[in-house]
């Protein structure tokens, strides 16, 4: 039935006066899109400042630096100031991951400011092209190998076979694993930091709740167990999302808690392909007040499709390594990954997941000139 003109105008005026939060959700969701495409480079200046409250014996700090240069990121330079007795760029002896190391031995409270300049841009694979040169075989073997928290046998191998059942090609397998993670895992907001990525424990207990370092680690581990090279890419969100998803961006003035790891899978002919099932699960759990359980929901669907082969360039990659040894550290323990500032003094290792107590801040400024 067609409404009279005056009644249509009345309803339109009433709808325009309602707060956006009261508008029908489906109507708003249908307007969502998430389609990153390669384009202009964006330049950022990233600043990390550490202020240790007291000098207690020798203080050592290790700060991640952008250590990835590709067709979607240019890591340019790093400078630093502070009252360190010595500071220099060093590398993990086994993995080669670069970081800023600073050592403090005087009575003054240690302070250190690291400024990194970099460029990023959106990234998207062209599925219609298959002309990317082959990768170094040694690098591919390294990204098939198990790590301390990412075994590729036992329950991980069993789960990988389940996730890829019926798949004929590597692309089919990766797609199956990506969807398996979205269907079976979930974002757990109470997890500290980004999680640890202990996928064997998660699969054995059946508790597949976690954050990005857990959820994308499941994806990477299942890919490796399926014979497909894959890796986590550890980094930090820099700016809001251009697509309006609040959970896929960050406030550049304060990047506390903005650490985020993504993932890549290697597909012959396409090279390293962007993946991020963890962010799909984050949108499902946290983008709206209600936990969205359906990955086909109109708010989720664009992200689920978009993050299979694409990334948005509002994020910086630090490195891609697991099982990190911090040069000159006390003790022999390794880190599962280097994504946060780390430090220690005479009283022991600082809690890198407590920036208000460790006292570090991170901010970013986009450079327009």
C-alpha positions in Angstrom: 0.0 0.0 0.0 1.3 3.5 -0.9 1.3 6.0 2.0 -0.2 9.4 1.4 2.4 12.0 0.6 1.9 14.0 3.9 2.3 10.8 5.9 5.5 9.8 4.1 6.9 13.2 4.8 6.0 12.9 8.5 7.7 9.6 8.9 10.8 10.8 7.0 11.1 13.8 9.3 10.7 11.7 12.4 13.4 9.3 11.3 15.8 12.2 10.6 15.2 13.5 14.1 16.0 10.1 15.8 19.5 9.6 17.3 21.6 7.4 15.0 21.8 4.7 17.7 18.0 4.3 17.6 17.9 3.8 13.8 17.2 0.3 12.6 20.5 -1.6 12.8 20.2 -3.5 9.6 19.7 -0.4 7.6 23.0 1.0 9.0 24.8 -2.3 8.6 24.0 -2.5 4.9 26.0 0.7 4.4 29.1 -0.9 5.7 32.0 -1.6 3.4 35.6 -2.7 3.9 37.6 -2.7 0.6 41.2 -1.6 1.1 43.0 -1.1 -2.2 46.6 -0.2 -2.9 47.0 3.6 -3.3 49.1 6.5 -2.1 51.7 6.1 0.6 51.0 7.5 4.0 53.9 8.9 6.1 54.0 8.5 9.9 56.2 9.6 12.7 55.9 7.1 15.6 57.1 8.0 19.1 57.7 5.7 22.0 58.6 7.2 25.4 59.7 5.2 28.4 60.1 6.7 31.9 61.2 4.2 34.5 60.3 5.7 37.9 63.5 4.8 39.7 67.0 3.6 38.9 67.6 0.2 40.6 70.8 -1.2 39.5 71.4 -1.5 35.8 68.3 -0.9 33.8 67.9 -2.3 30.3 65.3 -1.5 27.7 64.4 -3.1 24.4 62.0 -1.3 22.1 60.7 -2.8 18.8 61.4 -0.8 15.7 59.7 -1.1 12.2 61.8 -3.8 10.6 59.8 -4.6 7.5 60.2 -3.0 4.1 57.9 -4.3 1.4 55.5 -3.0 -1.3 53.1 -2.0 1.5 55.5 -0.6 4.1 58.7 1.4 4.0 60.7 1.4 7.3 62.8 4.6 7.0 64.8 5.6 10.1 65.0 5.6 13.9 66.4 8.2 16.2 66.4 8.4 20.0 67.2 10.7 22.9 67.4 10.1 26.7 69.9 9.6 29.5 71.1 6.1 28.6 74.8 5.3 29.1 74.6 3.4 25.8 71.9 2.9 23.2 72.0 1.3 19.8 70.1 -0.8 17.3 70.7 -4.5 18.0 69.3 -7.8 16.6 68.1 -11.1 18.1 71.0 -13.4 17.4 68.9 -16.3 16.0 66.0 -14.4 14.2 67.7 -11.2 13.2 64.9 -9.0 14.5 66.1 -5.5 15.0 65.3 -3.4 18.1 66.6 -0.4 20.0 68.6 -1.5 23.1 69.4 1.0 25.8 71.4 0.5 29.1 71.2 2.8 32.1 73.7 2.7 35.0 73.5 6.0 36.8 71.4 7.3 39.7 68.9 9.2 37.5 65.6 7.7 36.6 66.0 6.2 33.2 64.2 8.0 30.3 64.2 7.1 26.6 62.4 8.4 23.6 62.4 6.5 20.3 61.2 8.2 17.1 60.6 6.0 14.0 59.6 7.3 10.6 57.8 5.0 8.2 55.4 4.8 5.3 52.4 2.5 4.8 49.7 1.9 2.3 46.7 -0.4 1.8 47.4 -3.8 0.5 45.3 -6.2 -1.6 46.2 -9.4 -3.6 45.2 -9.6 -7.2 43.7 -13.0 -7.5 43.5 -12.7 -11.3 47.3 -12.4 -11.5 49.8 -15.1 -10.7 53.1 -13.7 -11.7 54.9 -12.9 -8.3 58.4 -14.3 -8.4 59.1 -17.3 -6.3 60.3 -16.7 -2.7 63.6 -17.9 -1.2 63.2 -21.6 -0.4 65.1 -21.2 2.8 62.6 -18.5 4.0 59.7 -20.7 3.0 61.2 -23.6 5.0 61.6 -21.4 8.0 57.9 -20.4 7.8 56.9 -24.1 7.8 58.8 -24.9 10.9 57.3 -25.3 14.4 58.1 -22.9 17.2 57.9 -23.2 20.9 54.2 -22.3 21.0 53.2 -23.3 17.4 53.8 -27.0 17.0 52.8 -28.6 13.7 52.1 -32.2 14.8 49.6 -33.8 17.1 46.4 -32.0 17.7 47.5 -29.1 15.5 48.0 -31.5 12.5 44.7 -33.2 13.3 42.9 -29.9 13.4 44.5 -28.8 10.1 43.3 -31.9 8.4 39.8 -31.2 9.7 39.9 -27.6 8.5 41.1 -28.4 5.0 39.0 -31.5 4.4 38.1 -31.6 0.7 40.4 -28.8 -0.3 42.3 -29.5 -3.6 44.6 -26.5 -3.8 46.7 -24.4 -1.4 44.3 -21.5 -1.9 41.4 -23.8 -1.0 43.3 -24.9 2.1 44.0 -21.4 3.3 40.4 -20.4 2.7 39.2 -23.4 4.7 41.6 -22.6 7.6 40.6 -18.9 7.6 36.9 -19.8 7.8 37.6 -22.6 10.4 39.2 -20.0 12.7 36.3 -17.6 12.3 33.7 -20.4 12.9 35.4 -22.0 15.9 37.4 -19.4 17.7 36.3 -16.2 19.4 37.6 -12.9 20.6 38.0 -12.8 24.4 38.3 -9.2 25.7 39.6 -10.3 29.1 42.8 -11.8 27.7 45.8 -9.8 28.7 47.6 -7.9 26.0 47.3 -9.7 22.7 47.6 -13.2 24.2 50.6 -15.5 24.0 49.8 -17.7 21.0 50.0 -21.1 22.8 47.9 -22.9 20.2 48.5 -26.4 21.4 47.0 -25.6 24.8 44.1 -23.8 23.2 43.3 -26.7 20.9 43.8 -29.3 23.7 41.5 -27.6 26.1 39.0 -26.5 23.5 39.1 -23.0 24.8 39.6 -21.1 21.5 39.1 -17.6 23.0 41.8 -15.1 22.9 43.2 -12.0 21.1 45.1 -11.5 17.9 48.4 -13.2 19.0 46.3 -16.3 19.9 43.8 -16.3 17.0 46.1 -15.5 14.2 48.6 -17.9 15.6 46.0 -20.7 15.2 45.7 -19.7 11.6 49.5 -19.7 11.1 49.9 -23.0 12.9 47.2 -24.8 10.9 48.7 -23.4 7.7 52.1 -24.7 8.5 50.7 -28.0 9.6 49.0 -28.2 6.1 52.3 -27.6 4.3 51.6 -23.9 3.6 54.3 -21.4 4.7 52.7 -18.8 7.0 53.8 -16.3 9.5 52.5 -13.8 12.1 53.3 -10.2 11.5 53.6 -8.2 14.8 52.8 -4.5 14.8 50.8 -1.6 16.0 47.6 0.2 14.8 48.4 3.9 14.0 45.2 5.6 13.0 41.4 5.2 12.6 40.0 3.0 9.9 38.9 4.8 6.8 36.0 2.5 6.6 34.3 3.5 9.9 35.0 0.4 11.9 36.1 1.6 15.3 37.7 -1.7 16.3 39.9 -1.7 13.2 41.7 1.6 14.1 43.3 3.5 16.9 43.7 6.9 18.4 47.1 8.2 17.2 47.5 10.5 20.2 47.5 7.5 22.5 48.4 4.1 21.2 48.4 2.3 24.6 46.9 -1.1 23.9 47.0 -0.6 20.1 49.4 -3.5 19.4 48.0 -5.9 16.8 49.4 -8.8 15.0 48.3 -9.9 11.6 49.1 -13.0 9.5 50.4 -13.9 6.0 50.2 -17.1 4.0 52.4 -17.9 1.1 50.7 -18.9 -2.1 52.7 -19.8 -5.2 52.2 -17.2 -7.9 50.7 -14.7 -5.5 53.5 -14.5 -2.9 52.8 -13.5 0.7 49.1 -12.9 1.0 47.5 -10.7 3.7 45.2 -12.4 6.2 43.6 -11.4 9.5 40.9 -13.7 10.9 41.5 -12.2 14.4 40.2 -8.9 13.3 37.0 -10.5 11.9 36.5 -12.0 15.3 37.2 -8.7 17.0 34.5 -7.0 14.9 32.1 -9.8 15.7 32.7 -9.4 19.5 33.3 -5.7 20.0 32.1 -3.5 17.1 28.6 -3.4 18.5 27.2 -3.7 22.0 25.9 -7.1 21.1 28.2 -10.1 20.3 27.5 -10.9 16.7 27.7 -14.7 16.3 26.9 -14.8 12.6 29.9 -14.2 10.3 27.4 -13.4 7.5 26.0 -10.5 9.5 26.0 -7.3 7.3 28.4 -5.6 9.7 30.8 -8.6 9.7 30.6 -9.8 6.1 32.6 -7.0 4.5 35.4 -7.5 6.9 35.4 -11.2 6.6 35.7 -10.9 2.8 38.1 -8.0 3.0 40.6 -9.4 5.4 41.2 -12.5 3.2 43.9 -11.0 1.0 43.8 -7.4 2.1 45.0 -5.1 4.9 44.3 -1.4 5.6 47.4 0.8 5.8 46.6 2.3 9.2 49.0 -0.1 10.9 52.8 -0.6 11.1 54.6 -4.0 11.1 57.5 -4.5 13.6 58.7 -7.9 12.6 57.6 -11.5 11.8 59.6 -13.6 14.3 58.8 -16.0 17.1 60.9 -17.2 20.0 62.9 -13.9 20.5 66.0 -13.6 22.7 66.7 -10.1 23.9 70.4 -9.2 23.5 72.2 -8.8 26.9 69.1 -9.9 28.8 69.4 -11.5 32.2 68.5 -15.2 32.0 67.8 -17.4 29.0 64.1 -17.2 28.6 62.7 -16.3 25.2 59.8 -14.1 24.3 57.1 -15.6 22.1 57.3 -12.4 20.0 58.5 -8.8 20.2 55.5 -6.4 19.9 55.8 -4.4 23.2 58.5 -2.4 24.9 60.4 -4.6 27.2 62.7 -3.8 30.2 64.4 -5.1 33.3 66.4 -3.9 36.3 67.9 -5.3 39.4 64.4 -6.3 40.6 63.7 -8.3 37.5 61.7 -8.1 34.2 59.1 -5.3 33.8 55.6 -6.2 32.9 55.3 -5.1 29.3 51.6 -5.4 29.4 51.2 -2.7 32.1 52.2 0.6 30.4 51.0 2.7 33.3 53.3 0.9 35.7 56.2 0.3 33.4 55.4 3.9 32.3 55.7 4.0 28.5 53.6 5.8 26.0 53.3 5.5 22.2 51.8 8.0 19.8 51.8 8.6 16.1 51.6 11.7 13.9 50.7 11.5 10.2 53.0 13.6 8.1 51.3 15.4 5.2 54.3 17.2 3.6 
